[in-house]
Amino acid sequence: MLGEENNLMVFPNPSNGIFSINHNNNKPQTIEIFNIVGAKIYSATNNVKSKYDIDISQYPKGIYFVKVYDEDGDHTEKIVVQ
């Protein structure tokens, strides 16, 4: 679904592995992060916070995918860790 309900922002991007997710809907969400080969490296539940801070700095530099699920579906953004 496209539109303002699904406005997902991942910043800063690129990052050093510490970044924030901003999602403008006020619904519980599941946040998962996958590496470039599709292995899940992070999973958390965000209970209605619009900003959620994540630290994956212990993982290697590279490209990761942030996937946010809520009752309306899912949205994916790419994050580059330098």
LUMVO-384281 format. One line per 10 residues: number of its first residue (from 1); their letters; for each residue x, y, z of N, C-alpha, C. Coordinates in steps of 0.05 Angstrom, whole numbers, plus 5000, padded with zeros to 4 digits. Example, Ala and Ser with C-alpha at 12.3 -4.5 7.8 and 13.67 -1.06 7.14 Angstrom:
<nodes>
1) as) 5264,4886,5156,5246,4910,5156,5264,4934,5156 | 5257,4955,5142,5273,4979,5143,5258,5001,5157
</nodes>
This chain:
<nodes>
1) mlgeennlmv) 5017,4977,5000,5000,5000,5000,5018,5025,5000 | 5012,5043,4983,5027,5068,4982,5011,5090,4994 | 5025,5111,5002,5011,5133,5014,5023,5141,5040 | 5011,5161,5052,5023,5172,5077,5021,5152,5100 | 5002,5134,5100,5000,5114,5121,5025,5097,5124 | 5039,5094,5102,5062,5076,5101,5088,5091,5099 | 5089,5115,5108,5113,5131,5106,5134,5121,5125 | 5154,5107,5114,5176,5096,5130,5202,5110,5123 | 5216,5119,5144,5241,5133,5140,5263,5119,5156 | 5285,5113,5144,5308,5101,5157,5331,5121,5155
11) fpnpsngifs) 5342,5130,5178,5362,5151,5177,5381,5148,5201 | 5406,5157,5199,5419,5166,5174,5424,5142,5156 | 5426,5147,5131,5431,5126,5111,5448,5138,5089 | 5474,5129,5087,5486,5107,5102,5492,5114,5131 | 5497,5093,5147,5502,5096,5175,5525,5079,5184 | 5532,5082,5209,5554,5066,5221,5543,5040,5234 | 5517,5035,5230,5504,5012,5242,5485,5020,5263 | 5485,5045,5271,5466,5056,5291,5448,5075,5275 | 5422,5069,5275,5404,5086,5259,5376,5085,5272 | 5359,5102,5261,5331,5104,5271,5312,5098,5249
21) inhnnnkpqt) 5289,5088,5257,5267,5083,5239,5244,5102,5248 | 5233,5117,5229,5210,5133,5234,5187,5123,5217 | 5165,5117,5230,5142,5106,5216,5118,5122,5227 | 5103,5135,5209,5083,5154,5219,5056,5143,5226 | 5053,5116,5226,5027,5107,5236,5030,5099,5265 | 5009,5101,5280,5010,5095,5309,4999,5068,5315 | 5010,5048,5302,5001,5020,5306,5025,5003,5314 | 5020,4982,5330,5043,4964,5336,5055,4953,5311 | 5082,4950,5311,5096,4941,5288,5117,4920,5296 | 5123,4903,5277,5146,4885,5279,5167,4895,5260
31) ieifnivgak) 5191,4897,5271,5214,4907,5255,5234,4884,5252 | 5241,4878,5227,5261,4857,5221,5282,4869,5203 | 5307,4860,5207,5329,4868,5190,5342,4843,5178 | 5346,4844,5152,5358,4822,5137,5384,4830,5124 | 5403,4812,5123,5427,4819,5108,5423,4814,5078 | 5444,4818,5063,5441,4817,5033,5434,4789,5023 | 5440,4768,5038,5433,4741,5029,5406,4732,5041 | 5392,4749,5055,5365,4743,5065,5364,4732,5093 | 5386,4730,5107,5386,4720,5134,5376,4742,5153 | 5357,4735,5171,5347,4754,5190,5368,4758,5212
41) iysatnnvks) 5376,4783,5217,5396,4788,5238,5385,4804,5262 | 5360,4813,5259,5348,4830,5280,5318,4828,5278 | 5305,4827,5301,5276,4827,5302,5267,4840,5329 | 5247,4857,5327,5237,4871,5351,5208,4879,5346 | 5194,4884,5367,5167,4895,5366,5167,4924,5375 | 5156,4941,5360,5154,4969,5366,5125,4975,5374 | 5120,4980,5399,5092,4985,5408,5085,5014,5406 | 5078,5023,5383,5066,5049,5377,5085,5073,5380 | 5111,5068,5382,5130,5091,5381,5133,5099,5352 | 5134,5125,5346,5138,5133,5318,5167,5132,5310
51) kydidisqyp) 5185,5133,5330,5214,5132,5325,5226,5109,5341 | 5242,5092,5327,5253,5069,5340,5283,5068,5333 | 5300,5066,5353,5329,5066,5349,5340,5037,5348 | 5358,5033,5329,5369,5006,5324,5399,5007,5323 | 5412,4987,5334,5441,4985,5334,5449,4957,5323 | 5459,4957,5298,5469,4932,5286,5499,4936,5280 | 5512,4953,5295,5540,4960,5289,5559,4936,5294 | 5550,4915,5307,5567,4891,5311,5567,4873,5286 | 5550,4879,5266,5550,4864,5242,5568,4876,5221 | 5577,4861,5201,5595,4871,5180,5583,4894,5164
61) kgiyfvkvyd) 5600,4911,5153,5592,4932,5136,5578,4920,5111 | 5559,4934,5100,5545,4924,5077,5517,4935,5074 | 5501,4921,5058,5474,4929,5052,5455,4911,5068 | 5435,4924,5082,5415,4910,5097,5388,4920,5089 | 5368,4903,5095,5340,4911,5088,5324,4912,5114 | 5311,4934,5119,5294,4939,5142,5265,4934,5133 | 5252,4915,5146,5224,4909,5139,5207,4914,5163 | 5186,4930,5159,5167,4937,5181,5140,4926,5174 | 5129,4910,5192,5103,4898,5188,5083,4911,5208 | 5059,4917,5199,5038,4925,5217,5012,4913,5206
71) edgdhtekiv) 4990,4921,5218,4964,4909,5210,4956,4916,5181 | 4969,4936,5169,4963,4944,5142,4980,4931,5121 | 5001,4916,5130,5019,4903,5111,5047,4906,5119 | 5065,4909,5099,5094,4912,5105,5106,4932,5086 | 5129,4943,5095,5144,4962,5079,5174,4956,5083 | 5189,4958,5062,5218,4952,5063,5235,4975,5054 | 5256,4981,5069,5276,5001,5061,5303,4989,5062 | 5321,4999,5046,5349,4990,5046,5366,5009,5064 | 5385,4997,5079,5403,5013,5095,5431,5004,5088 | 5450,5023,5085,5478,5017,5080,5493,5023,5105
81) vq) 5508,5002,5115,5525,5005,5139,5554,5008,5129 | 5567,5030,5136,5594,5035,5128,5614,5032,5151
</nodes>
